[in-house]
């Protein structure tokens, strides 16, 4: 029986732990420095309002993978939730992602899908050159006015840099639709666990071969006691930042308590630069199957990650990508350690991608002769 250490009790660590403990009958120890499991998708019931809070910000499960959806439903009952984001701007409140309603409202038109497609193509201008960055990609697809209204300010606040410093691929994750579909995600399976993500992760970790230790930071001396280590913390932190620090953005929250309904929707974006926060989320709306007299909302602020901050989003600027390649090369000198998850692989990962990646890591570990 192999003795395995997994650092981090978030989705990556929990799914991998379950697979190794179950499929390979490994003894698995899961450590987390925090006092709770589930990482950044941790949820808890608010004592004052009774609302289920997404403690580290909204987490909406969506996937196009039948394997991932089936896996998640083994450990949680999912309630239906469709993310319908609104953007509050100086010109009014508009539907996101940009769709036919957004275009018609913004420009005061009644365009058909074909007309809207031609209209935005005209606004984007004719160019044969491939967009080199986020701003060029956005302007090409939606034109200057929509870009300025919805993306320029929001992107500067979210990432702390000029949009032209970000790769074009960042905008490519944002859909533009030529119908009235305001579902933020196009995936066939969407929802939120009725009992919260923490309850789901707790069930994933409920296996006799798994030992969970919270409030327990990782120490390098521990690696000698295990056959293999899977590390879901930041890869630069593992190496004590010896090559430099990778760039991350973090978020902070300002709580709002109120009676009734505070904003009428789960998520409102605030793209204008003169509004210091990026969005406001009201958490009772993430559980439409529940009823609460009181409500809790949070203003979300984005900032650069300092030494004592919790890293959220890899910035992945050109300098970060170059530095990460150096850390990947350094990681190859430590074959007894596998880096996993959002921070370990320095990638932006949705929850479904996180689960799929953890299942893939388990598959690869199972194929190694030393794992059997």
FENMO-V448919 format. One record per residue. N is the residue number from 1. RES is the residue in one small letter. PHI is phi in whole degrees, -180 to 180 (none if undefined). OMEGA is omega in whole degrees, 0 to 359 (NA if undefined). Layout:
# FENMO-V448919
n:N res:RES phi:PHI omega:OMEGA
n:N res:RES phi:PHI omega:OMEGA
This chain:
# FENMO-V448919
n:1 res:x phi:none omega:180
n:2 res:x phi:-73 omega:180
n:3 res:x phi:-109 omega:190
n:4 res:x phi:-119 omega:174
n:5 res:x phi:-110 omega:174
n:6 res:x phi:-120 omega:181
n:7 res:x phi:-98 omega:180
n:8 res:x phi:115 omega:182
n:9 res:x phi:-106 omega:173
n:10 res:x phi:-83 omega:182
n:11 res:x phi:-61 omega:181
n:12 res:x phi:-58 omega:183
n:13 res:x phi:-65 omega:183
n:14 res:x phi:-67 omega:180
n:15 res:x phi:-63 omega:179
n:16 res:x phi:-63 omega:179
n:17 res:x phi:-59 omega:181
n:18 res:x phi:-63 omega:180
n:19 res:x phi:-67 omega:180
n:20 res:x phi:-69 omega:180
n:21 res:x phi:-70 omega:183
n:22 res:x phi:-86 omega:185
n:23 res:x phi:-68 omega:186
n:24 res:x phi:-105 omega:180
n:25 res:x phi:54 omega:176
n:26 res:x phi:-79 omega:166
n:27 res:x phi:-84 omega:187
n:28 res:x phi:-121 omega:172
n:29 res:x phi:-108 omega:180
n:30 res:x phi:-112 omega:178
n:31 res:x phi:-108 omega:169
n:32 res:x phi:-147 omega:181
n:33 res:x phi:-70 omega:181
n:34 res:x phi:-83 omega:183
n:35 res:x phi:-93 omega:180
n:36 res:x phi:-146 omega:174
n:37 res:x phi:-94 omega:177
n:38 res:x phi:80 omega:175
n:39 res:x phi:56 omega:183
n:40 res:x phi:-78 omega:173
n:41 res:x phi:-97 omega:178
n:42 res:x phi:-58 omega:176
n:43 res:x phi:-125 omega:175
n:44 res:x phi:-151 omega:179
n:45 res:x phi:-81 omega:180
n:46 res:x phi:-70 omega:184
n:47 res:x phi:-70 omega:185
n:48 res:x phi:-81 omega:187
n:49 res:x phi:-97 omega:186
n:50 res:x phi:81 omega:181
n:51 res:x phi:-74 omega:173
n:52 res:x phi:-76 omega:184
n:53 res:x phi:-96 omega:168
n:54 res:x phi:-89 omega:195
n:55 res:x phi:-60 omega:182
n:56 res:x phi:-106 omega:178
n:57 res:x phi:103 omega:187
n:58 res:x phi:-61 omega:174
n:59 res:x phi:-131 omega:182
n:60 res:x phi:-116 omega:185
n:61 res:x phi:-83 omega:178
n:62 res:x phi:-150 omega:183
n:63 res:x phi:-158 omega:172
n:64 res:x phi:-105 omega:182
n:65 res:x phi:-100 omega:176
n:66 res:x phi:-63 omega:179
n:67 res:x phi:-62 omega:182
n:68 res:x phi:-68 omega:180
n:69 res:x phi:-63 omega:178
n:70 res:x phi:-64 omega:180
n:71 res:x phi:-64 omega:181
n:72 res:x phi:-62 omega:182
n:73 res:x phi:-74 omega:171
n:74 res:x phi:-67 omega:189
n:75 res:x phi:-119 omega:181
n:76 res:x phi:-157 omega:169
n:77 res:x phi:-91 omega:183
n:78 res:x phi:-98 omega:172
n:79 res:x phi:-88 omega:182
n:80 res:x phi:-71 omega:175
n:81 res:x phi:-150 omega:175
n:82 res:x phi:-113 omega:182
n:83 res:x phi:-83 omega:180
n:84 res:x phi:-119 omega:186
n:85 res:x phi:-81 omega:174
n:86 res:x phi:-121 omega:178
n:87 res:x phi:-112 omega:179
n:88 res:x phi:-98 omega:182
n:89 res:x phi:-127 omega:178
n:90 res:x phi:-63 omega:182
n:91 res:x phi:-91 omega:179
n:92 res:x phi:132 omega:180
n:93 res:x phi:-104 omega:185
n:94 res:x phi:-129 omega:181
n:95 res:x phi:-84 omega:173
n:96 res:x phi:-122 omega:359
n:97 res:x phi:-66 omega:180
n:98 res:x phi:-55 omega:179
n:99 res:x phi:-140 omega:185
n:100 res:x phi:-61 omega:178
n:101 res:x phi:-66 omega:179
n:102 res:x phi:-58 omega:183
n:103 res:x phi:-63 omega:182
n:104 res:x phi:-66 omega:178
n:105 res:x phi:-67 omega:186
n:106 res:x phi:-64 omega:184
n:107 res:x phi:-102 omega:179
n:108 res:x phi:64 omega:183
n:109 res:x phi:-121 omega:175
n:110 res:x phi:-130 omega:185
n:111 res:x phi:-76 omega:169
n:112 res:x phi:-82 omega:178
n:113 res:x phi:-54 omega:181
n:114 res:x phi:-65 omega:179
n:115 res:x phi:-65 omega:180
n:116 res:x phi:-66 omega:179
n:117 res:x phi:-62 omega:179
n:118 res:x phi:-68 omega:181
n:119 res:x phi:-63 omega:180
n:120 res:x phi:-69 omega:177
n:121 res:x phi:-63 omega:178
n:122 res:x phi:-68 omega:178
n:123 res:x phi:-65 omega:182
n:124 res:x phi:-73 omega:179
n:125 res:x phi:83 omega:180
n:126 res:x phi:-97 omega:178
n:127 res:x phi:-150 omega:179
n:128 res:x phi:-93 omega:183
n:129 res:x phi:-79 omega:178
n:130 res:x phi:-76 omega:179
n:131 res:x phi:-56 omega:184
n:132 res:x phi:-93 omega:185
n:133 res:x phi:-156 omega:182
n:134 res:x phi:-56 omega:184
n:135 res:x phi:-64 omega:180
n:136 res:x phi:-64 omega:179
n:137 res:x phi:-64 omega:181
n:138 res:x phi:-66 omega:181
n:139 res:x phi:-63 omega:180
n:140 res:x phi:-66 omega:186
n:141 res:x phi:-85 omega:186
n:142 res:x phi:-126 omega:180
n:143 res:x phi:86 omega:186
n:144 res:x phi:-69 omega:184
n:145 res:x phi:-67 omega:179
n:146 res:x phi:-67 omega:177
n:147 res:x phi:-60 omega:181
n:148 res:x phi:-64 omega:184
n:149 res:x phi:-73 omega:191
n:150 res:x phi:-114 omega:191
n:151 res:x phi:-120 omega:186
n:152 res:x phi:-62 omega:182
n:153 res:x phi:-67 omega:181
n:154 res:x phi:-61 omega:182
n:155 res:x phi:-67 omega:178
n:156 res:x phi:-62 omega:179
n:157 res:x phi:-70 omega:184
n:158 res:x phi:-70 omega:188
n:159 res:x phi:-107 omega:176
n:160 res:x phi:69 omega:179
n:161 res:x phi:-153 omega:176
n:162 res:x phi:-70 omega:180
n:163 res:x phi:-55 omega:181
n:164 res:x phi:-70 omega:176
n:165 res:x phi:-84 omega:181
n:166 res:x phi:-91 omega:179
n:167 res:x phi:-69 omega:180
n:168 res:x phi:-61 omega:183
n:169 res:x phi:-63 omega:179
n:170 res:x phi:-63 omega:179
n:171 res:x phi:-71 omega:181
n:172 res:x phi:-65 omega:175
n:173 res:x phi:-76 omega:183
n:174 res:x phi:-97 omega:183
n:175 res:x phi:-76 omega:169
n:176 res:x phi:-127 omega:187
n:177 res:x phi:-118 omega:179
n:178 res:x phi:-112 omega:170
n:179 res:x phi:-143 omega:184
n:180 res:x phi:-97 omega:179
n:181 res:x phi:-78 omega:180
n:182 res:x phi:-107 omega:173
n:183 res:x phi:-70 omega:186
n:184 res:x phi:-62 omega:182
n:185 res:x phi:-113 omega:180
n:186 res:x phi:-100 omega:184
n:187 res:x phi:-69 omega:182
n:188 res:x phi:-71 omega:180
n:189 res:x phi:-115 omega:182
n:190 res:x phi:-144 omega:177
n:191 res:x phi:168 omega:179
n:192 res:x phi:-139 omega:180
n:193 res:x phi:-57 omega:183
n:194 res:x phi:-60 omega:181
n:195 res:x phi:-96 omega:178
n:196 res:x phi:93 omega:182
n:197 res:x phi:-71 omega:181
n:198 res:x phi:-64 omega:177
n:199 res:x phi:-64 omega:178
n:200 res:x phi:-64 omega:181
n:201 res:x phi:-66 omega:177
n:202 res:x phi:-59 omega:178
n:203 res:x phi:-69 omega:177
n:204 res:x phi:-60 omega:183
n:205 res:x phi:-84 omega:183
n:206 res:x phi:-80 omega:179
n:207 res:x phi:-145 omega:184
n:208 res:x phi:-62 omega:180
n:209 res:x phi:-89 omega:182
n:210 res:x phi:-110 omega:173
n:211 res:x phi:-114 omega:181
n:212 res:x phi:-104 omega:178
n:213 res:x phi:-127 omega:177
n:214 res:x phi:-88 omega:182
n:215 res:x phi:53 omega:184
n:216 res:x phi:-130 omega:179
n:217 res:x phi:-72 omega:178
n:218 res:x phi:-76 omega:173
n:219 res:x phi:-130 omega:184
n:220 res:x phi:-60 omega:180
n:221 res:x phi:-63 omega:182
n:222 res:x phi:-68 omega:186
n:223 res:x phi:-61 omega:181
n:224 res:x phi:-68 omega:184
n:225 res:x phi:-91 omega:185
n:226 res:x phi:-130 omega:178
n:227 res:x phi:-74 omega:179
n:228 res:x phi:-156 omega:179
n:229 res:x phi:-123 omega:172
n:230 res:x phi:-111 omega:190
n:231 res:x phi:-117 omega:181
n:232 res:x phi:-106 omega:173
n:233 res:x phi:-80 omega:180
n:234 res:x phi:-67 omega:184
n:235 res:x phi:-64 omega:179
n:236 res:x phi:-70 omega:177
n:237 res:x phi:-67 omega:179
n:238 res:x phi:-55 omega:181
n:239 res:x phi:-94 omega:176
n:240 res:x phi:55 omega:175
n:241 res:x phi:57 omega:186
n:242 res:x phi:-66 omega:176
n:243 res:x phi:-102 omega:184
n:244 res:x phi:117 omega:182
n:245 res:x phi:-96 omega:172
n:246 res:x phi:-74 omega:181
n:247 res:x phi:-85 omega:175
n:248 res:x phi:-134 omega:167
n:249 res:x phi:-106 omega:175
n:250 res:x phi:-127 omega:180
n:251 res:x phi:-130 omega:173
n:252 res:x phi:-125 omega:186
n:253 res:x phi:-130 omega:175
n:254 res:x phi:-115 omega:187
n:255 res:x phi:-79 omega:176
n:256 res:x phi:-126 omega:175
n:257 res:x phi:-105 omega:182
n:258 res:x phi:-154 omega:173
n:259 res:x phi:-94 omega:175
n:260 res:x phi:71 omega:185
n:261 res:x phi:-117 omega:186
n:262 res:x phi:-78 omega:185
n:263 res:x phi:-134 omega:174
n:264 res:x phi:78 omega:182
n:265 res:x phi:-161 omega:181
n:266 res:x phi:-67 omega:186
n:267 res:x phi:-134 omega:171
n:268 res:x phi:-121 omega:176
n:269 res:x phi:-89 omega:178
n:270 res:x phi:-125 omega:187
n:271 res:x phi:-75 omega:186
n:272 res:x phi:-68 omega:183
n:273 res:x phi:-68 omega:181
n:274 res:x phi:-79 omega:171
n:275 res:x phi:-100 omega:190
n:276 res:x phi:-72 omega:180
n:277 res:x phi:-97 omega:183
n:278 res:x phi:-89 omega:183
n:279 res:x phi:-161 omega:175
n:280 res:x phi:-127 omega:178
n:281 res:x phi:-119 omega:180
n:282 res:x phi:-111 omega:198
n:283 res:x phi:-80 omega:177
n:284 res:x phi:-64 omega:181
n:285 res:x phi:-75 omega:175
n:286 res:x phi:-77 omega:178
n:287 res:x phi:-130 omega:184
n:288 res:x phi:-64 omega:177
n:289 res:x phi:-82 omega:179
n:290 res:x phi:-108 omega:177
n:291 res:x phi:-126 omega:180
n:292 res:x phi:-138 omega:178
n:293 res:x phi:-76 omega:178
n:294 res:x phi:-102 omega:182
n:295 res:x phi:-140 omega:177
n:296 res:x phi:-133 omega:176
n:297 res:x phi:-129 omega:180
n:298 res:x phi:-138 omega:166
n:299 res:x phi:-83 omega:184
n:300 res:x phi:-111 omega:179
n:301 res:x phi:-117 omega:179
n:302 res:x phi:-109 omega:178
n:303 res:x phi:-155 omega:177
n:304 res:x phi:-67 omega:182
n:305 res:x phi:-83 omega:176
n:306 res:x phi:-90 omega:183
n:307 res:x phi:-57 omega:183
n:308 res:x phi:-103 omega:182
n:309 res:x phi:-92 omega:176
n:310 res:x phi:-86 omega:181
n:311 res:x phi:-71 omega:179
n:312 res:x phi:-109 omega:190
n:313 res:x phi:-117 omega:172
n:314 res:x phi:-61 omega:181
n:315 res:x phi:-73 omega:175
n:316 res:x phi:59 omega:171
n:317 res:x phi:-70 omega:185
n:318 res:x phi:-56 omega:180
n:319 res:x phi:-66 omega:178
n:320 res:x phi:-66 omega:181
n:321 res:x phi:-63 omega:179
n:322 res:x phi:-66 omega:179
n:323 res:x phi:-67 omega:179
n:324 res:x phi:-64 omega:178
n:325 res:x phi:-61 omega:177
n:326 res:x phi:-67 omega:178
n:327 res:x phi:-68 omega:176
n:328 res:x phi:-62 omega:177
n:329 res:x phi:-63 omega:178
n:330 res:x phi:-66 omega:180
n:331 res:x phi:-63 omega:180
n:332 res:x phi:-68 omega:176
n:333 res:x phi:-82 omega:180
n:334 res:x phi:-122 omega:185
n:335 res:x phi:-64 omega:179
n:336 res:x phi:-82 omega:181
n:337 res:x phi:-123 omega:173
n:338 res:x phi:-117 omega:181
n:339 res:x phi:-94 omega:186
n:340 res:x phi:-133 omega:172
n:341 res:x phi:80 omega:184
n:342 res:x phi:-60 omega:183
n:343 res:x phi:-84 omega:181
n:344 res:x phi:-68 omega:180
n:345 res:x phi:-106 omega:179
n:346 res:x phi:52 omega:180
n:347 res:x phi:-135 omega:170
n:348 res:x phi:-78 omega:184
n:349 res:x phi:-127 omega:167
n:350 res:x phi:-73 omega:184
n:351 res:x phi:-63 omega:180
n:352 res:x phi:-67 omega:177
n:353 res:x phi:-66 omega:177
n:354 res:x phi:-61 omega:179
n:355 res:x phi:-64 omega:181
n:356 res:x phi:-61 omega:180
n:357 res:x phi:-65 omega:179
n:358 res:x phi:-66 omega:177
n:359 res:x phi:-63 omega:179
n:360 res:x phi:-66 omega:177
n:361 res:x phi:-61 omega:177
n:362 res:x phi:-63 omega:177
n:363 res:x phi:-59 omega:182
n:364 res:x phi:-66 omega:179
n:365 res:x phi:-67 omega:180
n:366 res:x phi:-66 omega:181
n:367 res:x phi:-79 omega:180
n:368 res:x phi:-75 omega:181
n:369 res:x phi:-55 omega:183
n:370 res:x phi:-70 omega:182
n:371 res:x phi:-82 omega:184
n:372 res:x phi:-99 omega:NA
